[in-house]
Amino acid sequence: FDALPALEDEEVHVGQDADESKSGAGAGAGGGAKATSVGGFAAELAAIPEFAELGTLFRSTATVPLTESELEYLVTCVRHIYPEYVVFQFNITNTVPDQLLENVYVGMQVSDPENWDDVAVIPAESCKCNESA
């Protein structure tokens, strides 16, 4: 978690819509997360085969911007906390006209690799200009 600021006061809890959270889970550049509550995130994540067996979603954090808003590619992150797993959902927005991004994913470097394993990395098939993936 070293790369992301602590969001204890901005978390979205079960039954709380993102619009009711302090910063709004929809805040930031990324619009890839269509769910607006933990219940919505839980259903969305459970529909992904790689995440279906992770257990019950405990909570999700607010959207955190990882890049400056003036850059060509905007990246945000939402952390989904499970009892034994953490899912990092990266939302990428392409702002370059006439450019199509394909097979897009975000790589992470962790400070303690012995304690972290990639269970699944799911690239976005494509990302058009002014769209999120």
N, C-alpha and C positions, 0 to 999 in steps of 0.2 A: 503493500500500500504506500510505499514511499513516494511514488510518482503522483499520487492523487491526494489532494487535501482532505482532511477529515471533514465529514459532513454530518456529524451527529445531530445538528439542529435542523438539517434540511432533508432528512430522510422521508420517504413516502412509506407509510405504514398501511397494513391491511385495513381496507375500508375507507381510506382517506384518498380522495381524488388529488391528482397532481396540482390542480388549480388551488387547492386548499393548503398546500405545503408552503413553507415560508418563501422559497424562491421559485416554486413552480417547476415540476419535473420537465416541462416542455421548454424551459428557458435554455438559451444557448443556440448554437448554430444548427445542430443536428436535429432532423425531424424523422429519423429512421424508426424510432420507437413510437408505434401507434397507440400502445396501451397507455392509459392515464392513471392507473392504480396498480397496486401490487396484484390484485385479483386479475386485472387485465394483462399485466406482465406475466403472471403465472400461467394463464391460459396460452398466451403467445409463446412462451418458452417451452411449455409442455408439448406444444404441437411440433417442436423441432426434435427429430428422433435422437440426436446426440444429447439432448438435455432432458428427455422424458423420464429418465431413471435417477435424476439427481435428488429427488425427495421433494418436500414441501418448501416453497419459497418463503423465507422468513421476512425479508424486506428488500427494497430497492432504494438506491440513493437518488438524489436529484441529478439531473444532467450537468456534467462538468465540462466546460470547454477546455480542450487541450492545445488548441492552436489559436493564434491571433485572428481576429475577424477579417483582417485585410488580406489574408493569404489566399492562394488559388484553391486550396483544398482545406475545408474546415472539418475538424475532427472533435467530437465530443464523446464522453464516456458515461455510461450508467453501470453501476455495480449492482449485481443481483446476488444476495446473500442466501445461501442454503445451509443446512446444518453442517455439512462436511465439504462444501464447495463454494467457490466464488466465481461467478460468471461476469466477465467484463464485456459489455456490449458497446462496441465502438460504432458511432454513426458518422459517416463521411458524406460531406456535401461538396460536390464539384462545382466551382464557380467559373471555370474556364469555358468560354463560348466555343462551340464547334469541337469539343473534345469529349471523347467517350472513354471512360476508364473501365478496364475489364479485369476480372479476377483480383479484386481489391481486398486487402486485409491489412490489419495493423499488427505489427510484431511488438513484443514486450521483452525488456530485459529486466530481470528481477535481481535484487541484491543478494538473495539467499536461494539459489536454484535447487538446493537439496530439499527444500520444503514446498516447492511448487512443481506441478506437472501439468502439461497441456493435455486435457482430456479431449478437446475438440477445437479446431480452428476452422471457422466457416467463412470463406471469402464471399464477398458480394460479386455476383456474376457480372454486373455492369452498373455504371453510375454516369448518367448524362448530366449535362450542364444544368445547374440550379435544381438538381434532384438529390435526394439523400439515399444512401445505401446502407 
